[in-house]
C-alpha cells in the first residue's frame, strides 16, 4: 500500500513538472518553431559553462555535412550526427553550436543561449552560434530556414538575451574556413546587423 501511494505521489509530481515544461516550451513556440534537446534525443552535455549576456555577436554557420534535412526525423538525426561528431571525434563537451536550423523550418536547441560554445575561436563566450543545416556553398537555404533564424534572433533581442545592437557575422570572418558557404555568406551580408569586419586568426596558434 505504501509503495502504491509513493508511486502515485511520484506520478503526480512528474505530471506537474511535465506540464510546467510544456508551458515553457509553448510560450517559446508562440514566437518560433522550437525543438528542444529532449525532442531530438540529445546526449547530455559533458560539461556546461555559461557566460553573461546580453550577447553581442551572432555567428552564422553551415553544417556542410550533414546535408540539408527536410523533416523533423531527418533534422533530429542530423543533430545527433553532429553531436556525436563533436563529442566523440573532436572531444568537445557537446554539439558545438548554440542552435541549428533545419530544412523543416524549425530551430533545434544546441547548447542554447549563454552557454560557451565550440564554433568560433575567441567568440565562443560572447556569441550565439547558429548552424543552418546543409551545404550552402552554391545553394541558398529556403525562405523558411532564413525566417527561422531571424525569429530566433528576434526572440533573443526581445528578451534581452541578445544585445539590441548585436553584430552579425559569418564564421569565415573569425578564422580561415569556407563556412558558412559562399552563397549563404552573400545572403547574410543583406541581413540586419551584418558587419563587414574581419578578425581572422589561425585557431592553431591560439588557446581556444
Ligand atoms: Zn562554421
Boltz pocket constraint, residues with backbone or C-beta under 6 A from the ligand:
constraints:
  - pocket:
      binder: B
      contacts: [[A, 60], [A, 61], [A, 62], [A, 119], [A, 171], [A, 177], [A, 179], [A, 180]]
      max_distance: 6.0
